[in-house]
Amino acid sequence: MSDFRQPQTSAWRRLDRVTDETSRYEAVRSRDGRFDGVFFFAVETTGIYCRPSCPAVTPRQHNVRFFTTAAAAQGAGFRACRRCRPDAVPGSAEWNVRADVVGRAMRLIADGVVDREGVAGLAARLGYSARQVQRQLTAELGAGPVALARAQRAHTARVLLQTTALPVTEIAFAAGFASVRQFNDTIRAVYATTPSELRAGAPRGGRTARRRATPTAGIPLRLAHRGPYQAGPVFDLLEREAVPGVEEVSGPPGARTYRRTLRLPYGTGIAAVDEPGGTARGRGRAAGAGAHPGGWLDARIHLTDPRDLTTAVQRLRRLFDLDADPYAVDERLGADPRLAPLVTARPGLRSPGAADPEELAVRALVGRDEAARLTQRYGKTLDAPCGSLTHLFPDPAALAGAEPHGPLGALSAALADGALRLDPGADRDAAETALHALPGLDGRTVAEIRTRALGDPDVAPPGPDVPDSWRPWRSYALAHLRAAGEPEYR
């Protein structure tokens, strides 16, 4: 049956729909940050919408309305709260888990597809008509693809206004708006202020960062996450895998910086992400009793074309698995006797993704040393190298033309001609089938590609059956075993 006619229920913990209003209001009343990004609430008497952990005085329940997305709240005429900044919360973990058309659409919209290709391009990637996509998103999320993309553009614009010295006109187009007038109208509608006033009212930290920002330092950002974040194992993995010329990890454990080059739709970029010391917990303002506000990773992104900011940010979020719900993962895995002590030792352990899914697939096949050789031989040299970062990883078309034979040639050709899709909206089952049809890819390589490149949270390598109690978080269960140095099965 079509996934339009039979929507897939999210596998992660959700509020029960029978007691939806009461449960959500209780989350708001207790300022429970676990649900930031999962839903938003708006107050009819003020015309403002907030995240559940907003520290403002809790409104009366009869004045509150709930929305699945910020775009739906904006579409209903509500403005973003200036105190809790609901547009800055981590994305809902639901979109990473879901494999149906809504989940795939949300991942593509986050990657900027609507801004670059329009609704028709989004629909073509999903394999449905634009009308079907519009109907399904509106019915389930309260907003269509244009409104969802508009909300994302507004957030990007706010970040640029408050953290960079770019002229307002440049910011309008960098954020994806078609005109300065559309940009001004959207900022007024979403934030109830003008772009200039929004810039002037930036928090002190944002103003300081903007004054100190330089072309080489790039755009300073805070990449938000919910709950605890085990940064050490993620940076350990990135350090082990780093391909010279494309990536580097510098600094001592607990204070490392990961840097890499990025191939983006409009140009290229260099991103740097700092490792927070220990487990990254709520480093921001406390959100109230019972709240779990999470924290952030400090990042800097230098772009040759500012229009790539939204895409670059989303790719870093997928790489560092920042939209995960560690509460749901840890609750489920912590109930398993074997995994319980591992979860206790590493709460908030993540399952890293990929900044470039096609690059990850090639690297999973050939290994780090061969990936370094391919980079030096076929990778594009940066116009302005930055330290040890000198190249972009070669794209599939270049590899397919340069080394057309063997497993590498087959994989590169399939990626280049579209027979294999690994973009954020790809059908995971179809991609796995296509991978198995290629020569030279064993089951473990395919599982790694599905886990990392496609961001699937529920993948286990081939072998003995894993306990059903690990579903739907088998990728995280295996991450715990590997981090602890334990065998995956016993």
N, C-alpha and C positions, 0 to 999 in steps of 0.2 A: 504494500500500500504506500502511496506517496507520503513523504514526510510533511506535505502540506495538509493532508487529510488526517494524519495521525501524528500530532506533535510529540516529540520525545520528551518525557519528563526528565528533568535534571537529576543526575545521579548524586549530586552533593546535597548536603542538608539544606532544606528550604523551610520557611515558615509554613505551617499547615494552613491550607486555603480555607478550611472550615472556620478557623478562628483568626483569620487574616488580620482584620482591623484591630482586634484586641491585642494580638501578639505583637503587631508592629507598633502599636501605641506604647506597649510596655517597653519595647526596645528604645523608643524615643524618650519615654519618661526616665529610664535608667541611663540614658546617654550611652547606649551600648555600641561601641565602635566596631564590634564584629560585623555589623550590618552596614557599615559605610560602603557605599557603592552597590550594595545589594538592592536597596530601595531608597527613595527620597520622600520626604514629607513636606507639604506646603501648608501655610497658615492663611486661611481665607481673610482674616481681619487685617493682615499686614501685606498680603500680596507677595510674600517671600517664601522660597523653598530652601530646605536645608538638608544636611546629612543627619542620620540618626544621632550622632554623638555631639551635635551642636550644643555649646555650653550656655546658650541663651535660656531664659526662663521657659519652661515647658508650657506650651499652649494648651487650652482646654481641648479635650478630645473631639467635641462636636465641631470645632473650627479647623480640624486637621484633615487633609486629603493626602493619599499615598500614591506614589508613582514608581514605576519600575525603572525609568530612566530620567535623567536630567532633561533630555529633549522633550519628554512628555509633559513635564512640569512647565517648561518654557512655553510649549505649545498651548497650555491652558492659561497662559498669561501671567505666570509667576516669575519673579526675578530672583537671581541667586543671592543668597545671604553673604554679606561682606565679612561677617565674623567667622563662619565656619568654612567658607569657600567650598561648597559642595561639588563644584566642577573639578576640584583637585584630588578627589579621593581615588584610590585604586579602582580599576575596572572590576566588574563582577566576575568572580571565578566561574560563574555559570557559562560564560561564553567560551572558556577554554575547555570545559567538560563536554558541552553539547556538540553532537556531530550532525544535528539536523540543520535545515536551511537557515533557521534563525541564528543559531550559533555561528555558522559559517559566514553569514551576512555581517554579523557584528564584528567578527575578526577582520573581514575585508574593509568595512567602513573605518575601523580603527587604523588600518594601514593606509587610509587615504584614497581608496579606490574611487569613491563617489566624486571626490574633488578632481581626480585626474581623468576619469572615464565616464562620469555621470551615472545615473541610475541604470541606463541601458547597459553600460559596461559591467556594473555590478550584477545585473540579472544574467548577462551572458556567461559570466564566470560561474554563477550558481546553476546554470542550466535551466532557468525558468523565465517566464515572461516578466517584464517590468511590472505589469499589473498584479501578477501573483505575488511577487516579492513585496510590493507596496501593501497589498491586502494582509499578508501574513504578519509583517512587522507591525503594522498599525493595530491589528487585532490583538497581538500578544504584548506589545511594548507600549502602545499608546502613541507611537510616533513612527512615521515612515522614514525611508533612507535619507531623504533630503533634510528632514528635521534633525535626525541623528547626526548627520555630517555637519549641519549648521552649529549644533551644540559643541561639537568637537572643534570647529574652527574658532568659535568664541573663546574656548579655553586656551587654544594655542595663541590667539591674539593677546589674551590677558598675560600669559607668560612672557611673550615678547615685549609687551608694553612695560611690564614691571621689572624685567631683568636685563633688558638690552637698551642701547641708545639708538637703535635703528629708527629712522624717521617713520612717522605714523603711516605715510603712504606706502612705504616698503613693507611695513608690517601687515597692512591690509592684504596685499597680494601674497606675501609669504605665508599667511595663515590660510590661504585658499579662497579668499573672497574674490568675486568677479569684478567688483568695483569698489571704490572708496565709499560711495553712497551706501552700498549694501553693508559694508563693514561698519560704518557709523550707525546705521539703523539697528544692526544686530547687537552691537555693544550697548546701545541705549535700551534695547528691549530686554537683554539678559542681565545687565548690571545696573540699569537705571542711572547711567552716567555717561559722559562722553569719553572717548579714548584719552583725551588729554587729562581729564579729571581722574580717570582710572590710573593713569601713569603717576600723576602727582600724589595719589593716595596710596601708593604702594607701601607695604610694610617696610620698616627701616632696613631690614636685612636685604630686601629686594633692591631698594634704592642704593645701598652701599655696593651690592654686587654689580649694579648697572654702572655705577661710576667707575668701578675698578676693572670692568670687563675690557679686554683688548681683542683685536682681531685674532691673535694667536691663541688666546685663552678660550675663545668661543663663548657660547651661550651657557651660563651657569644654570643648572636645574636641580631640583630635588625630585627623585623618582620615588613616589610614595608606595608603601606596601602596608598590608594589614597584619597585625599580630607580630610575634617574634620572627626573626629572620636569621638563620644560621649562615652567616657570610663566609666563614672559613672554608667549609667544604666546597662552596661554589668557586671561590678564588683558587683553591687548590686544584680543582679540575681545570679551570681556565689556564692556570700556569703550566700544568702538565701538557696540555694540548696546544699551547700557543705556537703558531706558525710564524717563523721569523719573516720580517718584512710586512706582515699583515697584522700581527698582534704582538704585544709585549706585556709582561707583568713585572712591575718594579716595586721595591720597598720590602720591608720585613713583614712577616706574618702578623696580621692584625692591623696593619697600616699600609696595605698594598694598593697600587693603582693599576687597573686594567685598562689598556688602550688598544684600539683597533681601527682599521680603515673600514669604510662602508661604501658599497656601491648603491646609489639611491636613484630614484626615478628621474630627477632633474640634474643631478651632479654627483659629487662625491663628498664624503665626510670623514672626520676623525672624531671618535668618541672616547672619553676617559671617564671611568667610574671608580670611585674610591671605596675601599673596604672599610666598613665601620668596625671598630674594635669590639671583640666578643660577639654576643648575640644582639643584633639590632632590635631593640624594643622601642616602646613609645618614647621618642625623644622630644616630641612636641609638647604643647601645652596639654595638661591633663584634661580629659574630656568629661570627668565626673565619676562618681562612684559606679563601679561595675564596668567602666569603659575599658576597651582594649584598643587604643588609638593607632597602634603600629608605629611606623617610623618611615625613614627614607634612606636612599642611597644618594650621595652627592655625585653629580655628573657634570661634565662639560662637553658640549658638542660644537665642533667647528665645521661649518658647511660652506661649500662653494655656491650653493643656491639655497636661500632661506626657506623656499617652498618645501624643502625636504624635512623640515623640523618634525612635523607630526609623524611621518613615517620612521624617521630615525629614532624617535622616542619610543614608539611602539616596538621596534625591533630590539631595543635594549630591554624593554619590559619583558618581552618573550624570552630573551637570552637569560635574564636573571630571575625569571618566573615570579614577577612581582605582583601579579594579579591572583595568585593562589589564595585559597582559604585555609590557612594552617590549622584553624580550629576544627574544621570538618575533617581534615586529613588526620590530625593527631588523635581526635576522638575515636575515629574508626580503627586506626592502626594500633592505638594504645590499648584497645580491648583484646588484642591478640597476645597470648602469653609470651611468644618468642620476641615480638616486636616491642612490647611494653617498655622494657628497660632502655631500649634504643631510642624510643620516642621521648622518654623522660630525660635522657642524656642530651638529646638534640631536638628540642622543641622548635618547630618552624623550619625543619629541613626542607629545602626546595629541590625540585627536579628541573635542572637548567634546560633551556631550549636552545635556539640558534638565532644569531643576528642575521644570517643569510642561509635559508634552508637548502638552497641548491649547493652552496659551498659545503655545508655540513654533510650532505649526502656524498659528495666526492671524497671528502676527508674521511668519512666513515669507511669508505671502500678502500682507499689507498694507504691510509695511515699518515702520521705527522711528517715523517721524513720525506716521503714521496710528495706530500702536499707542499712542502717547502721547495722541492725541486721544481714542481709545476709552477709555483708562484714566481720563482726567479726566471724561469724560461718563458712563460706565457702570460704572466700577470702584467697588467698595465701599470707603468710607473707613474706615481703621483706627480702632478705638475709642481707641487711644492712639498717634497718629502719632509717629514717631521720626526727628527731623531732617527730611531731605528725603523720607523714606519715608512716604507718606501713604495709599497705596491698594493694594488687591489688584487684579491684572489681572482684567477682567470675565470671568465664566465663560461658557461657550458658550450656556447657556440664556438669559442676559441679553442677549447679543449677537443671538441668533436672534430674540428678541422685539422688540428695539429697532431692528435693521437687517436685516429679513428678506429683502431683495432682493439680487440680484447674487451674485458668488462668495463674499463674506463671509457672507451669509445662508445660502447652501447649505452651506458648510463648518461654520458654527456649528450649524445644524440637524442635520447628520449626526453631529456630536460630541455634541450634547445628547440625541438620541434613541437613541444607541448603534449607529447604522448604520455609524459609523466609530469604531474603538477604537484608542487609542494608549497604553493603559496598559502597564506593564512585561511583562504576559503576552500582549499582542496578537500575533496571527499577522502577521508582517511582510509576507508576500506578499498576504494578504487585505486588509491595510490599504492597501497600495500600489494594489491593484485598485480599492478604494473611492475612493481619492484621485483616480485618473485618471478616474473616472466623474463627478466633480464639475466644474462649469463654472469656467473661469478659472484652473485650476492647471496650469501648464506643467510639462514634464518636470524642469526644474531645481528648481522649487519642491518637487515631489514627492520628488526625490532628497534635498533638504535636510531635509525632514521625516523621511524614512526614516533618514537619518544621525543627526540630532540628537534628534528626538522618540522614535524607536524604538531608538536606540543601535546601529544596524547598522554593524559595522566594515568591511563590504565593499561600499560603494556608490560608484558613479561616475556623474556626471551624464550625460545623453544626449549623444551625439556620437560622434566616432571611437572605435574600440575601443581600450581601454587594454591594455597587455601582460598576458598571463596570469601573468607572474611577479609581478605586484602582488597577486594573490589570495593569501589571503583578507583582505588589508589595504588595499583600494583607498581606503577613507576616510582612512586614515593617509597613504597615498601622496599624495593630493590635498592633505592638510593640509601636508605638507612643501613641495609646490610653491607653495602659497599663502603659506606663511611666508617662503619665499625670494623671493617676488615674481615667480615664473616662470609662464608660461602653462601651463595644465593639460595641453595636448597640443601636440606639434609633430613 
